Amino acid sequence: MQAGSLHCIVGVFVSVLALVSLSLCLSLSLLTLQLSHPVRMRSLALGLFCLLCCNAVRLDGRRPRPIADPCKAMPLDFVFVIDSSRSIRPNDYEKVKAFIVNLLQFLKVGPDATRVGLLQYGSVVQPEFSLNTYTTKDRVEQAVRSMEHLATGTMTGLAIQYTMETAFTEEEGARPADLLIPRIAMVVTDGRPQDTVEEIAAQARQAGIQIFAIGVGRVDMNTLKAIGSEPHSEHVHLVANFSQIETLISVFQSKLCGEMCEVVDHQCQHICVSSPASYRCKCRKGYQLNVDLKTCDSNDALPYSSGTSLPSLLVTLTSYGHYLVTF
């Protein structure tokens, strides 16, 4: 049975149980009026217990339920870059923290799974915890909830520079680049930066960091596009206010959990490797990726004057160990 169907059935059951409990409570209250004093007191006690049970059922339906089946996404090195400037009101700052905690619910956090780091910034950058600080989701959530608002300026460029030069280093817990673990930075901001972001964000992307840019309120869209990775439709998001930031949870769940190789026509000749909101082609051992980044040729292909290799189908190795090239 699918999770959605199960949740629907459970929801209907809880609603019916609440209605039955409420009806029983009302019936007991009416009967109590017709009973003698001792019996009436016992009935009132039973009615009170009934009301408490009914209320518990009703409140339970409001509680956020943990996701039973977190996504089976590839491991990530994930760093949150949070605007903590004075323009963010205290209650909105709490909404950002709640957004981060909710986003973590469908990620498997651990040293061999997704590693999470976080820094917030105002006029200065304040690292809260590194990729190798916590190894469990509970500890990460506790650290997020205990963050304190900086309430200073908006040095977004400085924060991105710190993310690139420090947060994603192996000393801070990032895994070696040759392991091909996606490096994800999520920038959440509500204002126009007081420094430049275009050049440093471009350097961060060229260094292999995939950047999601989330703007809240009157953020300049061109600034968000200068921060976020391409395609912007996948990496740049703008919401009207902090109350709407929760609407992005399902959006990022599909991006971070989705296997892009399964839903796009990737045209990879050998292997397709998914990454959040993107993918890349890879060749089997003994082959190299061609300039089209999709097809592969054997490493034994005979080089020719242009500096590339002849297609492997044109090269035949004879029993004498010589290449025969046919056209």
Secondary structure as GFF3:
##gff-version 3
##sequence-region A 1 327
A	DSSP	alpha_helix	3	32	.	.	.	ID=ss1
A	DSSP	alpha_helix	37	60	.	.	.	ID=ss2
A	DSSP	beta_strand	77	83	.	.	.	ID=ss3
A	DSSP	alpha_helix	90	104	.	.	.	ID=ss4
A	DSSP	beta_strand	115	121	.	.	.	ID=ss5
A	DSSP	beta_strand	125	129	.	.	.	ID=ss6
A	DSSP	alpha_helix	137	145	.	.	.	ID=ss7
A	DSSP	alpha_helix	156	162	.	.	.	ID=ss8
A	DSSP	pi_helix	163	167	.	.	.	ID=ss9
A	DSSP	three_ten_helix	170	172	.	.	.	ID=ss10
A	DSSP	three_ten_helix	177	179	.	.	.	ID=ss11
A	DSSP	beta_strand	183	189	.	.	.	ID=ss12
A	DSSP	alpha_helix	198	206	.	.	.	ID=ss13
A	DSSP	beta_strand	209	216	.	.	.	ID=ss14
A	DSSP	alpha_helix	221	227	.	.	.	ID=ss15
A	DSSP	alpha_helix	232	235	.	.	.	ID=ss16
A	DSSP	beta_strand	236	239	.	.	.	ID=ss17
A	DSSP	three_ten_helix	242	247	.	.	.	ID=ss18
A	DSSP	alpha_helix	248	257	.	.	.	ID=ss19
A	DSSP	alpha_helix	260	263	.	.	.	ID=ss20
A	DSSP	beta_strand	271	275	.	.	.	ID=ss21
A	DSSP	beta_strand	278	282	.	.	.	ID=ss22
A	DSSP	beta_strand	287	289	.	.	.	ID=ss23
A	DSSP	beta_strand	296	298	.	.	.	ID=ss24
A	DSSP	three_ten_helix	312	314	.	.	.	ID=ss25
A	DSSP	beta_strand	315	317	.	.	.	ID=ss26
A	DSSP	beta_strand	323	325	.	.	.	ID=ss27
###
